[in-house]
Amino acid sequence: MPSLKDIKLRINSIRTTQKPPKAMKMVSAAKLRKAQDTLLRLRPYANKLNELSGRLVASLEGSNYVSPFADAERPGDRVLVLIVASNRGLCGGFNSAICKIGQATIEGELAEWQQSGRLEVMAVGRKAHEYFAKRGYRMVGPARDVFTGLSFDRVAGVAQEVMDGYTARRWDRVVLVYNEFKNALAQNRIVAP
């Protein structure tokens, strides 16, 4: 049986080892709060931009202008699935949930295109890229490391590649799979056809 001195040493040892994780929790909580505040401040701008683009499209319906992105005559023969995840794995079910939703979408409603080889996957973020590459999906695009040194130019390059592929008829349909921030504990998984 341990002596009283051994028990006191053990208690002190445990208290000492608890200090670094507690400090790490405080730092990560502050970073999360800052990121959450930034995201929530930007949401009204994104909603307004979406509303404005909807109005713009509605105002062009009577004109002679035909957008290459509003072509209703496309046969839908080739599909691109654009999956957005993160680069790091220490975020619980964030990456695994979005990858599983993407895979379920591909194996469900897009199974015909996958089986015929007319489906390609562009994964934004290293975790999604590794997930789908490991499972043998046809991967395209330089989007794997977009979050490393994140900048507008890097994201715009990926968006431009998707738009160029669509207008050049490399893909007739683009399906976007991503997480929408709800709160720190929950995300909405969005599949946008």
C-alpha positions in Angstrom: 0.0 0.0 0.0 1.4 3.4 -1.0 2.4 5.8 1.8 0.9 9.2 2.4 3.9 10.8 0.8 3.5 8.7 -2.4 -0.1 9.7 -2.6 0.7 13.4 -2.3 3.4 13.2 -4.9 1.0 11.4 -7.3 -1.6 14.2 -6.7 0.9 16.9 -7.4 2.1 15.1 -10.5 -1.4 14.8 -11.9 -2.1 18.5 -11.2 1.1 19.4 -13.0 0.2 17.4 -16.1 -3.3 19.0 -16.3 -1.9 22.5 -16.7 -0.8 22.3 -20.4 -4.0 20.7 -21.7 -6.0 23.4 -19.8 -4.0 26.2 -21.4 -4.5 24.5 -24.8 -8.2 24.4 -24.2 -8.3 28.1 -23.4 -6.3 29.0 -26.5 -8.5 26.9 -28.8 -11.7 28.2 -27.2 -10.5 31.8 -28.0 -9.6 30.9 -31.6 -13.0 29.2 -32.0 -14.8 32.2 -30.7 -12.9 34.5 -33.0 -13.6 32.4 -36.0 -17.2 32.0 -35.1 -17.7 35.7 -34.7 -16.0 36.3 -38.1 -18.3 33.8 -39.7 -21.4 35.1 -38.2 -20.5 38.7 -39.2 -20.0 37.6 -42.8 -23.2 35.6 -43.2 -25.5 38.7 -43.9 -23.1 39.7 -46.7 -23.3 36.2 -48.2 -27.1 36.2 -47.9 -27.4 39.6 -49.6 -25.0 38.6 -52.4 -27.2 35.5 -53.0 -30.3 37.7 -53.0 -28.7 40.1 -55.5 -27.6 37.4 -57.8 -31.1 36.0 -57.8 -32.5 39.4 -58.7 -29.9 39.8 -61.5 -30.9 36.5 -63.0 -34.6 37.3 -62.8 -34.0 40.7 -64.5 -32.1 39.0 -67.3 -34.9 36.6 -68.1 -36.6 38.9 -70.7 -33.4 40.0 -72.3 -31.4 38.4 -75.1 -28.5 37.5 -72.8 -28.0 33.8 -72.2 -25.7 32.8 -69.4 -23.6 29.7 -70.0 -24.5 28.6 -66.5 -28.2 28.6 -67.1 -28.3 26.2 -70.0 -31.3 24.1 -69.6 -30.5 22.0 -72.6 -27.5 20.2 -71.1 -27.9 16.4 -71.1 -26.2 15.9 -67.8 -23.8 13.3 -69.2 -20.7 14.2 -67.1 -20.8 15.1 -63.4 -18.3 16.9 -61.1 -18.7 16.4 -57.4 -17.0 19.2 -55.5 -16.4 18.2 -51.9 -15.2 20.8 -49.3 -13.5 19.5 -46.1 -10.5 20.6 -44.1 -6.8 19.9 -44.2 -6.5 18.7 -40.6 -8.0 15.7 -38.9 -8.4 16.9 -35.3 -12.0 18.2 -35.7 -14.1 15.3 -34.7 -16.7 14.2 -37.2 -16.4 17.3 -39.4 -14.4 15.7 -42.1 -15.7 12.1 -41.8 -19.3 13.3 -42.0 -18.9 15.4 -45.1 -16.9 12.6 -46.8 -19.6 10.0 -46.0 -22.3 12.3 -47.2 -20.4 12.8 -50.4 -19.8 9.1 -50.9 -23.5 8.4 -50.2 -24.5 11.0 -52.8 -22.1 9.4 -55.3 -23.2 5.8 -54.6 -26.9 6.8 -54.4 -28.3 9.4 -56.8 -25.1 9.6 -58.9 -24.4 5.8 -59.1 -25.2 5.7 -62.8 -22.5 8.3 -63.7 -20.0 6.7 -61.3 -20.4 3.2 -62.8 -20.1 4.5 -66.4 -17.0 6.5 -65.6 -18.6 9.9 -66.3 -18.2 11.2 -62.7 -15.1 13.1 -61.4 -14.4 14.3 -57.8 -12.7 17.5 -56.9 -11.8 17.5 -53.2 -11.1 20.8 -51.6 -9.0 20.0 -48.5 -6.5 17.3 -47.8 -8.7 15.0 -45.8 -11.4 14.8 -48.5 -8.8 14.3 -51.2 -7.2 11.4 -49.2 -10.6 9.9 -48.5 -11.8 9.8 -52.1 -8.4 9.0 -53.7 -8.0 6.0 -51.4 -11.3 4.7 -52.5 -10.4 4.9 -56.2 -12.6 7.8 -57.4 -11.4 9.8 -60.4 -9.8 12.9 -58.9 -9.4 16.2 -60.7 -8.1 19.7 -60.0 -5.4 21.3 -57.8 -7.8 21.9 -54.9 -6.2 19.5 -52.4 -4.0 22.1 -50.7 -6.2 25.2 -51.1 -6.3 25.7 -47.3 -2.5 25.8 -47.0 -1.8 29.5 -47.2 -5.5 30.3 -47.8 -6.0 33.3 -50.0 -8.7 34.7 -52.3 -6.5 34.0 -55.4 -6.2 30.3 -54.5 -9.9 29.9 -53.9 -10.7 31.9 -57.1 -8.4 29.6 -59.1 -10.5 26.6 -58.0 -13.7 28.4 -58.7 -12.4 29.4 -62.1 -11.4 25.9 -63.0 -14.9 24.6 -62.2 -16.5 27.4 -64.2 -14.2 26.8 -67.2 -14.8 23.1 -67.1 -18.6 23.7 -67.0 -18.6 26.3 -69.9 -16.2 24.0 -71.9 -18.7 21.2 -71.4 -16.2 19.0 -69.5 -19.0 18.7 -66.9 -22.7 19.1 -67.5 -23.5 19.2 -63.9 -21.7 20.2 -60.7 -22.8 18.9 -57.3 -21.4 20.8 -54.3 -21.0 19.0 -50.9 -20.1 21.1 -47.9 -20.7 21.9 -44.3 -22.7 24.9 -43.3 -21.9 26.3 -39.8 -24.8 26.0 -37.4 -22.9 26.2 -34.1 -19.7 24.9 -32.5 -21.2 21.4 -31.9 -23.2 20.9 -35.1 -22.9 21.5 -38.8 -25.5 21.3 -41.5 -24.4 19.0 -44.4 -25.4 20.5 -47.7 -25.6 18.8 -51.0 -26.3 21.4 -53.7 -27.0 20.1 -57.2 
